[in-house]
Amino acid sequence: MEVLDDDSLICVFIELEFLQKTSLESVCSRWKRILRSHAPYVKMQSVNIGDYLSQQKKEANNGCQQQA
């Protein structure tokens, strides 16, 4: 049983940043379907892969520094 219907999830996804949304696509097939099929409603746009990878690298480095 799904606790939140698709419309409720869309309302949540609207508030998230683009990179957060791309990460959520890997949570489950339902979330991926919602994010992709309702892209205009959740303000999905194109992404510069270089910027995305740079952000991922920063986050990984910050995680390593915090563990040290």
C-alpha positions in Angstrom: 0.0 0.0 0.0 1.3 3.4 -0.9 1.0 6.0 1.8 1.2 9.0 -0.5 -0.6 9.2 -3.9 1.2 10.6 -7.0 -0.3 14.1 -6.6 1.0 14.3 -3.1 4.5 13.2 -4.2 4.5 15.8 -7.0 3.7 18.5 -4.4 6.8 17.3 -2.4 9.0 17.0 -5.5 8.2 20.6 -6.6 10.0 21.9 -3.5 13.2 20.1 -4.2 16.3 21.2 -6.0 17.2 19.6 -9.4 20.1 17.5 -8.1 17.9 16.1 -5.3 15.3 15.1 -7.9 17.8 13.3 -10.0 18.9 11.3 -6.9 15.3 10.4 -6.1 14.9 8.8 -9.5 17.0 5.9 -8.1 14.8 5.3 -5.1 12.2 3.2 -6.9 10.5 2.8 -10.3 7.4 4.7 -9.1 9.3 7.8 -8.1 11.3 7.7 -11.3 8.1 7.4 -13.3 6.5 10.3 -11.4 9.6 12.5 -11.8 9.9 11.8 -15.5 6.3 11.8 -16.5 5.4 15.0 -14.5 8.6 16.9 -15.3 6.9 20.2 -16.2 5.1 20.1 -12.8 8.3 19.3 -10.8 10.3 21.9 -12.7 12.8 19.4 -14.2 15.3 21.1 -16.6 18.4 20.0 -18.4 21.6 19.7 -16.4 25.2 20.5 -17.3 26.9 17.1 -16.5 30.1 19.0 -15.6 28.4 21.0 -13.0 26.6 17.9 -11.6 29.9 15.9 -11.4 31.7 18.8 -9.8 28.9 19.0 -7.1 29.1 15.3 -6.5 32.9 15.5 -6.1 32.6 18.4 -3.6 30.0 16.4 -1.6 32.3 13.3 -1.6 35.3 15.4 -0.5 33.3 17.0 2.3 32.2 13.6 3.5 35.8 12.4 3.6 37.0 15.5 5.5 34.2 15.1 8.1 35.2 11.4 8.7 38.9 12.3 9.3 
